Amino acid sequence: MLHLDLDAFFAAVEQRDKPSLRGKPVVVGGTGWRGVVATASYEARAFGIGSAMPTMEARRRCPNAAFLAGRFSAYRRVSEQVMALAHELSPLVEPVSLDEAYVDLGPTHPGLDAAGVSALAEGFRARVRATTGLTVSVGAGPSKLVAKIASDLRKPDALVVVPADEQRDLLAPLPVRRIPGVGAVTGERLARFGIRTVADLAAADEAELVRMFGKAHGSGLRAYARGIDPRPVVPERDAKSVSAEETFAVDLTDRRELVERARRLVDRVAVRLATGGVSGRTVTIKLRRYDFTTLNRSRTLPQPTASPREIAQAATALLETLDVADGVRLLGVGVSGLTEYTQQDLLAELDEPAAPGEEPGAEPGGAESGGAEPGGAEPGGAEPGGILPQGSTAPYGPPAPARSGWSPGQDVTHDEHGPGWVQGSGVGRVTVRFEGPRTPVGRIRTFRDDDPALHPAGPPVW
């Protein structure tokens, strides 16, 4: 098994495409005061900045870092290139996220020894660098567990191969938190019983672990500690749900405003359902209150739907059941129970006249949303395609635009100056640095934010 992990992926793509940011701290995520860090460059990590940290805390630790909203089209393009290279190694490739995957070499390379695996993996790493300009850390071992742990040991830009007869020696001295399923709470419980390393866990009494954590979890932890992991590589997994959410700059208490925000979220969800050719039966709303308590309500419909009207009706009805008087900081809408079957004529929906004040075909709007749940959200606050299971490679949607219409890090082009990216915007102005992945550090120009010569653009070609 191989575990592939692109190093500081989102930030690395930004540094690749923006010469002025190379070697400097870069933070990708929600840029608002309620934003959350998605990825930090290694230069930013030196200041203690990491994933899921509030953006304001990251700004406090490193005020001179570049804080960017994220460019999902660029990340998706690179991910597709890397996954294509992984499929050249084996047909059994299981994407875990845009920047991470498992590869089972068994079908195409049976009987490889450690030297053969090393040569194969180094060739893959070289092709990734040549194709994308990025580095990838690779771990190899007899199981997904060992491969994953190995890829994390010497990051960034490293290869660690662990033969089967060496895996116990590798695992034994590691902290018990390295084992999947051992988080902060489980780690503290184990520490109270003197179990601090993987070797301690491997030697623990299984009956005691079962008593503490239950049959499946307790036995599973001990098996992992002994290097036993029978999980296969699963090449494809279907999305379980599609969702969109928004974190507000100011707590909202006006129910009418919340209904309008929910309608915009429904529009985004409907587009994603249509793109995936699926519909769903269960509509869910997620509401995070002023005190960070989170409420979820759901309604199952008589038949699957991808209709924005039907989803909005259900979401609005669910919202009516919740008290919003004290303030709402986050709102989300999702559809689950997905199937390719639907009875609606979606073409009729697409031909509906625009609502008053809307242009036909207009993209749903919304303020910049900076909030993100660890492991499930995204830079810029617009979650990539909603809630998807591990292994999904569904397209990531673009981040919600900033209130000025320009997001930090966004690709643009100017009729006179050519391609560049947004360094910042506000008070009616937008500042652009004109450079690209293969240019010198570029010059800076400031324009009115409604300058007709300035246009959004796609990501530059590496």
N, C-alpha and C positions, 0 to 999 in steps of 0.2 A: 504494500500500500504506500502511496505517496500522499502527503498533505501539502498543498500549494497555498502560499499566503503572500500576496503582494504587499510590500512594505509601505506602511503609512499611506495607503492607496490614494484616497481623495487628495490629500495634501501633496503627494508625490506627483500626481497628474497636474496639479496647479503649478508646482515648481517647474515641471517639464515645459509647460506651455507659456510660462511667464519668467523670462530670464532674470528680471529684477528681483524675483523672490528666491532664487536659488541660494542655498546656504543660509537662509533667514527663517525665523520662526513663522509658520503659517498655520492658521487654525481654520478649519472648515466646519460650518454648522450654522445654527441659528444665530444671526447677527444682532437681533434685538436684545433688549435687556432681560427678557425671559428665555433667551435662546439656550441651547445646549450644544456642547461640542460633539461633533461626529467623529472627526479625525484631526490629530495634530501632527505636524511634522516632527522629526526627531529633534530639530533645533528647538521647537516649542516644548517638547517633552522634557527638555533639560530644565525648564522652569516649573516642572510638576504639573503640566497641563495634560489631561487625558480625556478619553472618550467619556461621554455622559456628564462631564463637569459643566456646571452652569457657565454660560458665556461671560457673565459679569465677573465671576471668579477668575476665569482665564484672562480677562482683560486686566484684572488687578495684578495678577502674577506676571503678565508680560504685556504691558500697554503698547509696546512698539511692534507687536506681532501684526501680521496681515490677517484680518478676519474676513473670510469670504463666505458667500452664501451657498456655493456649490453649483456644479454644472453636470447634471445627471446624464445628459446626452454624451458628454465627453467621457464620463466614467463608464457608461454602458458600452461605448465603442471599444475602449481598451479592454474591458472585460470580455467582450465577444472575441477579440483577437487572441487573448490568453486562453480562453476555453477552447478555441479552435486548435491551438497548439497542443493543449492537453489531450484532445481527441486524437491527435496524431500518435500519442503514446499508447492509447487504449480506448476502446469504445465505452468502457465503464468509467465514466466521469460523473461525479456527483457534486454539482455546485452547491456550496453552502451559502454564499452571498456573492456579490459582484467580484470580490477580491479573494475568494477562498474556495477551494475545491479539494475533493479526494479523488484519487485515481487508483484503480486496481490494475496492476500490471500483469496479473495472472493469465488472462486470456491470450495476450500477445507476446509475453516474454516469460514463459514458464521456466522455472529452475535458475533464474538469475542469482548470482552470488552478490556479495556486497560491492565488489569492484564493478560488476556489470551495472548494478543499480546506480552507483555513483556516476559512472560515465553517462548513463542515460539521463539522469537528472541534471547533470552539468550541461549537457547538450540542450536540454529544455530551457534551462535558465539563460543560456547564451542566446537562444532564439527569442525569448521574451524580451531581453534587453535590446536586441537588434530590431525587433518589430515594434516595440512600444517605447523604448527609452527608459523603462522602469526596471527595478530589481525585484526579485521574488525569492523568498525564503522557502526551502523545501525540506520536509522531514520524511524519512522513509523508515518503515518498520513492518513487522508482521501483522499489524492490526491498525485500525483507524486511530485507536487510543494512542499507541506508541508513535505513529507518524505525526499526529497533531502535537504531542508533547515535544517531539524532536524538532519540529519546525519552529517552535517558540524559543528554543534554548539559546541560539546564537544570533538572533535577529539584530540588525537587518542584513540582507544579502548573504545568506548562509545556506549551506547544505549539511544536514546531519543524517547519517545512515546508521540505523541500529539493527544489527543482525539479531535473529531470534534468541540466540544463546547469550546475548548481552543485555537483553531488555530489563531483566531484574536488577542488574547492577546499575543501569541507568536510572530506573525508577526509584530504587530504595532510598537514596538520600534526599529526594525532592520533598518540598513541603506538601502536606496532604491536600492543600488547596489546588494543586495541579490536577487532581483527579476530577473528571467531569461529575457534576452533582454535588461537589463539596463547595458550597458558598460560605459566606461569612458566618451565618448561623450554625450550619452543620460543622464548620471548622471549629467554632468555639465549643460546641458540645463535645466534639472528639478530643479537643485539647484538655477539657476537664477530666477526661479519662486517660490522659497521658499519651494520646495518639496525635503526634505532630508531624511525622514523616510518612511517606508512602510505605516504608518498611514497617513502621508501627501498625499501619492499617492492615497490611498483608498478614501480620502475625496476630491480629486481634481475633478474639473468639467470635465466630460467626453468629452463634446464638445471641450473644450480647448485642451485636450490631443489629440483628433482626428485632430484638426487643426495643432498641432505641429508635430505629428508623423504619421498621416494617420489613416484611419478607422480601419484596422486590428490591427496595432501595438498599437495605442493609446487605443482602447477599451480593447485589450488583457492585457496591462500593468495594467489597473485599475482593471480588473477582477482578475488577479494574486494577486494584493495587498489586495483584499478582500478574498483571499483564494479559489477563484473559478478556478478550473483547471479540465476540462473534459477529458483530454488526457488519453486514455486507455493504458494499458501495451500491447505492441506488441511483441509476442514471437520471431518472426523471421523477419529479413529484409535481402533483397538481396543486394549484392555489386552493386554499381552503376558504378564503374570503377576500374581498376587495374593500378598501376603506380609504377615507380621507379625513384629516383633522386639522384644526387650526387653533393655535394659541394666541390669545388676544393681548395686545399691548396694555389694555386697561380692562379690568373686570367689567363684564357686561351684566346689566340688570334688566334691561328692556327686552321683554319677551318678543316683541315684534322684530327687533334687531337680531335676536338669536334665531328666529324663524327664517329671516332672510339669509343669515350666515349658513344655516342648515341647508337652505335651497342651493346655495352655491356649492357646498360640499357634495350634495346629491348630484349636481351636474358633473363634477369631477369623477365621482364614482361611476356614473352612467357611461361616461366616455371610456373609462377603463374596462367596464363590463363589455361594451361594444367592441373595443379593441381586442379583447380576449375571446370574443364570440361566446360568452357565457351569460347566464342569468342566475338569479338566486331566489330563495324562498324566505329567508330570514333577514329582516332589517333591524339593525342595532344602532342605538345612539350611545355615545360616551360623553359624559359631562364631568368636568373637574371643577369643583367649587373653589371659592376664595381661600378655604382652609386646606386645600390640596386633597380633600376627600374626593374619591372618584365614584361616580354612579354609572351603571350600565342598564339599559332597558332594551328589550328586543320584542319583536312581533313576527310571527311566522304567517306568511300569506298562503292563501289556498293553492296557489300555483306559482312556479318560478316566474320572475319578471326581470327585465332590464329597463323598464320604462321609468324615465325620470319622474313622471307624474305620480306613478304608483309608489315609488320609493319615497318621494317627498311627502305624500299623504301619510304614509306610515311613520316616517321620521317626525313629522309635525305632531301627529297624534301622541307619539311617545314623549316628545318634548313637553307637551301640555300636562303630562302627569308629574313633572318635576318642579320643585320649588327653586326659582332662580333669583329670588328677591335679594339674597345676600351677595350675589355676584358670581359670575362664571368666568373662569380663566381659560378653559379649553373646551372645545366642542368637536365631536367626531361623529361621522356617519359611516356605517359599514353594511355590506350585504354578504351573507354567507349561505351555506347550503348550495354551492354552485353546481350548475349542470349546463350542458350544451343545449338543453331543450328549453324552448319558450313558446308560448302561444301568441304573444303579441306580435303585431306587424311593426317592427321597429322602424321601417321606412316611413310609415305614417307619422311616427313620433318625430323623425328628423325633418319632416316637411311642415311641422307646426309653425305658425307665424311667431315672430319674436315678441317677447313681452314688451309692454310700453317702456320706452327709454332704452331698449336694447337694440343693437344692430344684429341682423340675422347672422348666425354663425359665430357670434362673439364668444371668446373664451371666458369661462367663469372668472370673476375677479376675486379680490380678497386682500387683506393686509398681509404683510410679511409675517409668517408664523415661525417663531423661533423655537418652540418647545419640541422635545423629542423624548420618546421613551427609550432607555438603553436597549440596544439590540433590535429595535423595531422601527425607529424613525430615521430621519434623515436630515442631512444638512439643509439649511435654508428653511426648515420647518415644514416643507411639503413632503410628506412621507412618500417613499418611492413605490408607487403602485399600490399602496395600502398594506394591509396585514397579509403577509405571505409566509408560507412555511419554509423551513430551511430547505435549501436546494432549489427554490424557485428562481427562474431567470426571467421572470416577467419584466417588460420594459419599465424603467423608472420614469416617472413623469417629471416635468420641469418644476423647479422651486417656485413657490408663490412669489410674485413680484413685490419689490419694495414699494412703499407708498408713492415714491417719486416716479416709479416705473422702471428704475434702474437698480439692479442688485450688485453689490460689491463682488467683483470677479467675473461678472457677466461678459460674454464675448460680444463685441460690437464691431461695426465698420463705419468709417466716415468717408463721404464722397471725395474729399480732398486728401485726407491723411491716411486712409486705408484701414486695415484691421488693427484692433487693439482690445483692451479690456477695461472695465469700469473699476476705478480705484475707490470712488466714493461719490455720493450725491446728496443734495439737500439744498434748501433755500433757493430752489429754482435753478440750480447748477449741477452739472455732472462732470467729473474729472476722469479723463481717459488716459491710459498709458498705451502708446502705440508700439507694440512689439509682438513677437510670436515665438514659437518654440525653437526656430532656427535663426533668429535674428540677435543682434546685440541688444543690450538693455536699451529700452526705447524712451522717447521723449514724452513729456506730459503736456496735455492741453485741457483747458476747461471750457465748457460750452453751456449755453442755456439747455435746460433739460428737455425742452421741446424743439431743439434745433432740427430742422427738417433734413439736414445732411447726415445726421447720426442715426444709425439703424441697428437693431438687434441682429446678431449673426450666429451662425452655427460654430461649433468648436473648430479650431484650426487643425489642419492635417499634420501629423508628425512626420 
